[in-house]
């Protein structure tokens, strides 16, 4: 009897045939075991019960082939423009003519397929065991087409940001694009990583995995911008490892996309470390945005803060699942979670579940979640003071998002986000 080919088998065969990156040979058995023991998540999977991926699985995907992305195509996407280093990938393929790489006495920044620091990659790739997080993480990690490689050398403060631009889409067929990104900061290093995701056409399934290592006394800020096409699917999984006296900050802005799932898992395995996660998601139409954050406090005297806000319109849906795990040894932990949501229509829906799992007894931890609509009395009050209803709504929306904006230190990024929000909130009046 012939064996039935499952969707899992299809995706594995497709990914392996399109892969251009080979992970360290020492991980081969572990990866194989991880894939064999994981299933494609369903509504019965606890971490995915509020996200339906049937539409993603119903499509028949093909591997992408190299296609040159023109500068005009890139400019029409209205991406963030900063004075820094830049890597551009189109459907998983590096676009050298649009990129600005680095290989100097401070840092190495380029495509993984042209990695100039093989030792660091072999020693640390897979060290976070990201492939155990989910089937999609294992799929991307085991068989990527390419990805970004960033290595910041000891005691180096890199003022220019590192910008990774991921473009997907095909006018003809649905494609599977897989990338694995490797980020490593040595001791005392400091850098800012920007990841922009956008689409030229519809139909692509972009599956990303990323490992980030922040060594002792190093600091990394990461800013994510997501504005992908209708009928595209994006799953991002990243695993971050923090050593002693480190700082990690992540800002995630989801402005558009048919289906976006962001998974961030942080191991705070060093004392006196700090982590901050800010998020703002603004789905519309029938878009679905899902954010899953797991922060593991492993060592004592660390602080983490999650602040996510959502503004849902039309028939859009969103999910926030934030979890803090405090190990028995992690005394003097400070951990805070907040998720607040505004529903601009009766059809919009959100599922919010902040969680604390605490095994230490000397901690300060709190979490909260609120969901509601715009304050009708506040709108009426502003109208009574001569402010139009449209402007009143706009002011309330900006006030709701203000603390996320205020926490952005980079002027160009703040101006970019402010411009997008003005455009979106004008359309929400």
Phi and psi in degrees as a GROMACS rama.xvg file:
@    title "Ramachandran Plot"
@    xaxis  label "Phi"
@    yaxis  label "Psi"
@TYPE xy
-73.3385  141.958  UNK-2
-73.4496  135.004  UNK-3
-72.4  129.95  UNK-4
-83.0824  115.845  UNK-5
-87.0741  170.404  UNK-6
-63.6005  -35.3294  UNK-7
-61.1141  -45.1503  UNK-8
-61.7755  -42.2047  UNK-9
-60.1319  -48.1601  UNK-10
-65.2191  -38.8428  UNK-11
-63.6947  -47.0803  UNK-12
-63.5055  -41.8746  UNK-13
-65.0724  -45.7519  UNK-14
-63.6418  -44.4218  UNK-15
-65.2565  -35.365  UNK-16
-73.1805  -23.1117  UNK-17
-99.9036  -2.48862  UNK-18
-73.2279  139.1  UNK-19
-118.174  -6.80653  UNK-20
-112.628  135.245  UNK-21
-110.538  119.439  UNK-22
-72.0316  160.644  UNK-23
-50.6299  137.191  UNK-24
-58.1587  -30.341  UNK-25
-64.1427  -17.8402  UNK-26
-95.4116  -3.91998  UNK-27
-54.4008  -49.3519  UNK-28
-68.5008  -40.2772  UNK-29
-62.3859  -43.571  UNK-30
-64.9456  -44.3362  UNK-31
-59.4097  -42.7963  UNK-32
-65.904  -40.8112  UNK-33
-63.0556  -44.1877  UNK-34
-66.5704  -41.1419  UNK-35
-63.6202  -30.2862  UNK-36
-98.7655  7.94019  UNK-37
-120.19  144.658  UNK-38
-112.163  160.471  UNK-39
-63.7747  128.116  UNK-40
-64.2205  147.545  UNK-41
-128.938  -176.858  UNK-42
-64.2758  -17.117  UNK-43
-84.0845  -10.1019  UNK-44
-80.5384  123.688  UNK-45
-52.7535  -45.782  UNK-46
-77.6593  -5.14046  UNK-47
-124.808  12.9998  UNK-48
-68.2235  -18.4591  UNK-49
-103.912  10.9884  UNK-50
-129.055  120.403  UNK-51
-95.5665  120.35  UNK-52
-107.9  15.6197  UNK-53
-59.7917  -39.5469  UNK-54
-62.2333  -38.6422  UNK-55
-61.9751  -43.413  UNK-56
-76.6032  -22.0556  UNK-57
-71.2879  -21.778  UNK-58
-78.8148  151.075  UNK-59
-99.799  120.883  UNK-60
-104.426  155.43  UNK-61
-125.813  159.364  UNK-62
-76.2719  141.719  UNK-63
-76.3574  152.481  UNK-64
-113.619  161.838  UNK-65
-61.884  130.976  UNK-66
-136.354  131.765  UNK-67
-76.5677  126.069  UNK-68
-89.6249  124.973  UNK-69
-84.1156  153.663  UNK-70
-59.9251  -35.05  UNK-71
-64.6682  -36.6086  UNK-72
-63.5018  -40.3656  UNK-73
-68.4824  -40.7983  UNK-74
-66.9274  -28.5513  UNK-75
-75.7518  -7.24487  UNK-76
-86.8991  -6.19832  UNK-77
56.6335  47.5566  UNK-78
-82.6685  162.101  UNK-79
-61.3764  133.656  UNK-80
-116.717  120.521  UNK-81
-132.133  156.694  UNK-82
-85.2763  93.1071  UNK-83
-165.093  -166.852  UNK-84
-80.728  152.583  UNK-85
-147.485  134.3  UNK-86
-121.888  131.267  UNK-87
-118.402  131.259  UNK-88
-124.141  137.28  UNK-89
-122.666  114.107  UNK-90
52.1523  38.2031  UNK-91
90.0398  -1.52578  UNK-92
-109.613  133.105  UNK-93
-67.8263  135.709  UNK-94
-110.931  89.0721  UNK-95
-61.9885  -36.3443  UNK-96
-69.2424  -16.4409  UNK-97
-107.534  6.16571  UNK-98
-112.064  157.741  UNK-99
-131.856  93.5893  UNK-100
-86.8656  175.741  UNK-101
-141.091  140.198  UNK-102
-154.904  85.2937  UNK-103
-139.781  -165.79  UNK-104
-79.559  1.4682  UNK-105
-109.252  -37.9397  UNK-106
-160.174  165.142  UNK-107
-127.972  126.462  UNK-108
-142.159  114.826  UNK-109
-172.429  -176.618  UNK-110
-70.34  147.119  UNK-111
-61.7231  -30.041  UNK-112
-66.797  -16.2372  UNK-113
-120.182  34.4783  UNK-114
-55.5602  126.795  UNK-115
-100.808  3.5202  UNK-116
-134.339  70.1469  UNK-117
-62.4033  -34.4926  UNK-118
-61.766  -49.1598  UNK-119
-61.1766  -42.3814  UNK-120
-62.9672  -47.5178  UNK-121
-64.8371  -35.9373  UNK-122
-72.995  -31.4815  UNK-123
-119.358  -19.913  UNK-124
-59.7083  126.845  UNK-125
85.8391  -2.15872  UNK-126
-65.7119  -27.2572  UNK-127
-80.3281  -8.1608  UNK-128
57.9963  43.1981  UNK-129
-59.9718  -27.7934  UNK-130
-67.2646  -11.8364  UNK-131
-89.4796  -3.90803  UNK-132
-76.1685  -35.6158  UNK-133
-170.457  168.115  UNK-134
-61.2565  -42.1937  UNK-135
-67.7806  -35.2839  UNK-136
-65.6056  -42.7221  UNK-137
-65.106  -38.1696  UNK-138
-63.2974  -47.1729  UNK-139
-68.692  -43.6259  UNK-140
-64.5328  -39.0057  UNK-141
-78.1157  -26.3159  UNK-142
-144.556  60.665  UNK-143
-82.113  154.617  UNK-144
-78.1042  -39.4636  UNK-145
-170.6  -160.441  UNK-146
164.496  177.404  UNK-147
-91.8708  141.58  UNK-148
-122.575  120.73  UNK-149
-128.076  123.892  UNK-150
-131.229  115.697  UNK-151
-105.284  126.074  UNK-152
-77.0656  163.604  UNK-153
-57.2699  139.923  UNK-154
64.0848  24.0097  UNK-155
-108.526  126.667  UNK-156
-102.201  112.245  UNK-157
-95.9101  109.586  UNK-158
-72.8489  -39.3253  UNK-159
-71.0925  136.548  UNK-160
-75.1872  155.765  UNK-161
-101.865  118.656  UNK-162
-113.173  117.779  UNK-163
-104.895  119.893  UNK-164
-111.464  120.928  UNK-165
-114.618  110.363  UNK-166
-109.178  134.933  UNK-167
-129.614  170.628  UNK-168
126.765  149.469  UNK-169
-146.613  136.513  UNK-170
-78.1119  -9.79557  UNK-171
-112.502  -41.0499  UNK-172
-148.929  165.205  UNK-173
-81.0787  132.262  UNK-174
-118.385  151.745  UNK-175
-103.572  118.934  UNK-176
-118.057  123.573  UNK-177
-125.293  129.398  UNK-178
-133.062  145.94  UNK-179
-124.864  126.852  UNK-180
-112.701  139.285  UNK-181
-123.735  118.081  UNK-182
-123.544  125.114  UNK-183
-138.108  118.958  UNK-184
-107.285  124.796  UNK-185
-75.7255  178.076  UNK-186
-56.9427  137.725  UNK-187
66.6533  10.6016  UNK-188
-84.1103  158.854  UNK-189
-146.842  133.987  UNK-190
-156.053  165.364  UNK-191
-127.55  120.085  UNK-192
-107.27  131.176  UNK-193
-118.812  133.046  UNK-194
-124.766  118.393  UNK-195
-112.536  130.768  UNK-196
-120.624  129.236  UNK-197
-150.403  171.959  UNK-198
-132.829  145.339  UNK-199
-96.7932  -32.7292  UNK-200
-138.623  -173.661  UNK-201
-105.64  169.127  UNK-202
99.2609  -10.9318  UNK-203
-82.4031  144.441  UNK-204
-105.538  108.366  UNK-205
-102.5  118.829  UNK-206
-118.563  112.187  UNK-207
-114.723  142.386  UNK-208
-128.02  151.303  UNK-209
-151.57  131.749  UNK-210
-111.866  132.998  UNK-211
-125.914  128.837  UNK-212
-120.294  121.031  UNK-213
-113.189  104.025  UNK-214
-75.7902  174.711  UNK-215
-51.295  129.428  UNK-216
64.9418  15.1062  UNK-217
-94.5559  159.5  UNK-218
-138.125  132.005  UNK-219
-131.168  130.113  UNK-220
-110.642  136.148  UNK-221
-126.856  129.431  UNK-222
-120.114  122.508  UNK-223
-111.75  132.656  UNK-224
-125.314  126.521  UNK-225
-127.76  118.74  UNK-226
-150.146  80.0634  UNK-227
-104.186  172.957  UNK-228
-81.5842  161.159  UNK-229
-61.5249  144.636  UNK-230
69.7005  11.9426  UNK-231
-101.12  157.314  UNK-232
-129.417  131.136  UNK-233
-131.002  126.277  UNK-234
-124.464  121.936  UNK-235
-116.117  128.114  UNK-236
-127.307  123.864  UNK-237
-133.316  144.822  UNK-238
-122.709  124.618  UNK-239
-114.796  136.799  UNK-240
-119.98  123.762  UNK-241
-111.502  132.082  UNK-242
-93.6097  -166.466  UNK-243
-64.5123  141.344  UNK-244
56.0644  42.1548  UNK-245
-110.897  162.682  UNK-246
-130.036  134.071  UNK-247
-136.506  130.385  UNK-248
-133.068  133.004  UNK-249
-127.031  126.766  UNK-250
-115.236  122.468  UNK-251
-121.181  122.598  UNK-252
-119.538  113.2  UNK-253
-107.106  106.823  UNK-254
-101.529  -25.3986  UNK-255
-169.047  147.832  UNK-256
157.277  140.699  UNK-257
-60.5713  -48.7733  UNK-258
-147.424  119.543  UNK-259
-132.485  126.391  UNK-260
-122.981  119.427  UNK-261
-110.477  122.917  UNK-262
-114.782  120.429  UNK-263
-125.488  120.217  UNK-264
-120.33  123.849  UNK-265
-118.655  126.662  UNK-266
-101.979  107.832  UNK-267
-89.6322  81.9981  UNK-268
-103.298  30.9345  UNK-269
-144.36  142.843  UNK-270
-70.589  155.093  UNK-271
57.7023  40.1608  UNK-272
-108.355  159.796  UNK-273
-134.016  138.543  UNK-274
-138.912  141.008  UNK-275
-138.828  131.017  UNK-276
-122.095  115.821  UNK-277
-111.664  141.616  UNK-278
-146.416  142.407  UNK-279
-137.3  118.883  UNK-280
-123.551  135.514  UNK-281
-134.389  70.2521  UNK-282
-75.2118  156.012  UNK-283
-140.324  -179.048  UNK-284
49.9518  -122.487  UNK-285
-113.341  26.3617  UNK-286
-67.7962  151.818  UNK-287
-131.021  119.201  UNK-288
-117.969  132.347  UNK-289
-131.594  123.348  UNK-290
-119.14  122.677  UNK-291
-120.103  124.175  UNK-292
-128.771  127.745  UNK-293
-124.732  117.912  UNK-294
-111.435  121.072  UNK-295
-106.877  109.307  UNK-296
-82.8935  105.925  UNK-297
-99.7163  -36.9544  UNK-298
-112.097  160.075  UNK-299
-73.7828  164.431  UNK-300
60.1534  47.7824  UNK-301
-121.111  155.452  UNK-302
-126.584  134.669  UNK-303
-133.63  149.459  UNK-304
-143.608  126.525  UNK-305
-117.242  126.366  UNK-306
-136.307  100.175  UNK-307
-119.324  136.627  UNK-308
-131.409  143.979  UNK-309
-131.53  142.885  UNK-310
-126.244  107.29  UNK-311
-104.71  135.732  UNK-312
-128.518  166.246  UNK-313
55.1031  -129.357  UNK-314
-106.49  27.2385  UNK-315
-73.6218  160.381  UNK-316
-134.733  153.921  UNK-317
-146.85  154.707  UNK-318
-133.528  133.577  UNK-319
-125.796  119.496  UNK-320
-127.457  102.796  UNK-321
-115.167  132.066  UNK-322
-133.418  137.8  UNK-323
-118.328  125.329  UNK-324
-113.77  120.285  UNK-325
-109.589  113.031  UNK-326
-70.841  161.979  UNK-327
-57.9717  -33.5301  UNK-328
-82.1139  -11.3321  UNK-329
-87.5223  60.9371  UNK-330
-70.6977  161.236  UNK-331
61.7865  29.6656  UNK-332
-80.3565  139.939  UNK-333
-120.648  120.809  UNK-334
-140.318  132.404  UNK-335
-134.414  141.139  UNK-336
-133.755  138.713  UNK-337
-147.028  129.81  UNK-338
-133.338  119.249  UNK-339
-125.441  140.431  UNK-340
-136.198  143.219  UNK-341
-115.645  129.719  UNK-342
-105.057  118.322  UNK-343
-92.6935  -5.22749  UNK-344
-142.791  161.58  UNK-345
-73.1289  -18.4914  UNK-346
-88.7961  -16.799  UNK-347
-71.7221  145.992  UNK-348
-138.032  149.082  UNK-349
-142.204  143.456  UNK-350
-117.36  121.004  UNK-351
-125.443  128.498  UNK-352
-145.76  82.9959  UNK-353
-77.1011  141.373  UNK-354
-137.291  147.668  UNK-355
-126.084  133.549  UNK-356
-129.523  104.341  UNK-357
-119.507  126.96  UNK-358
-116.064  -6.56542  UNK-359
-95.7213  159.968  UNK-360
-110.796  -6.63986  UNK-361
-116.771  75.6852  UNK-362
-138.069  162.961  UNK-363
-128.91  102.966  UNK-364
-131.627  142.286  UNK-365
-151.21  157.016  UNK-366
-150.661  155.542  UNK-367
-158.284  154.628  UNK-368
-147.561  133.554  UNK-369
-136.21  144.191  UNK-370
-138.211  131.406  UNK-371
-163.402  -168.813  UNK-372
-113.161  172.555  UNK-373
-61.0228  143.289  UNK-374
-73.8735  109.372  UNK-375
-62.7371  -36.0462  UNK-376
-67.1946  -37.1999  UNK-377
-65.9382  -40.0694  UNK-378
-63.4452  -44.8409  UNK-379
-62.131  -41.5623  UNK-380
-60.8223  -45.1329  UNK-381
-67.4031  -36.265  UNK-382
-63.99  -35.3226  UNK-383
-69.6657  -15.6671  UNK-384
-100.271  14.9173  UNK-385
90.7673  7.45271  UNK-386
-91.6061  131.252  UNK-387
-64.4342  159.35  UNK-388
-61.0582  -42.4809  UNK-389
-59.6569  -45.4028  UNK-390
-69.3739  -32.8526  UNK-391
-63.2578  -44.568  UNK-392
-63.0578  -43.7572  UNK-393
-60.4514  -43.4906  UNK-394
-63.7618  -40.2913  UNK-395
-67.0603  -37.6803  UNK-396
-67.1536  -42.3655  UNK-397
-65.3505  -38.9859  UNK-398
-62.7361  -38.1398  UNK-399
-63.0789  -39.9082  UNK-400
-89.5932  -0.938438  UNK-401
-61.3173  -41.7532  UNK-402
-69.0453  -26.5718  UNK-403
-68.8249  -42.8778  UNK-404
-66.4456  -40.5  UNK-405
-64.7435  -22.3947  UNK-406
-85.9845  0.810214  UNK-407
-86.1304  122.097  UNK-408
-91.1767  -25.7823  UNK-409
-82.8337  119.603  UNK-410
-61.4755  -42.9663  UNK-411
-64.4839  -38.1281  UNK-412
-69.138  -42.4765  UNK-413
-61.4274  -42.7417  UNK-414
-64.8485  -38.9939  UNK-415
-64.201  -47.9642  UNK-416
-63.923  -41.6774  UNK-417
-60.0969  -41.2879  UNK-418
-64.0953  -43.676  UNK-419
-65.4899  -41.2703  UNK-420
-66.1592  -38.2129  UNK-421
-59.2304  -43.5627  UNK-422
-64.202  -44.5569  UNK-423
-70.6796  -42.142  UNK-424
-72.6921  -28.3277  UNK-425
-63.2505  -36.5636  UNK-426
-76.2435  -16.0405  UNK-427
-93.7363  -0.634926  UNK-428
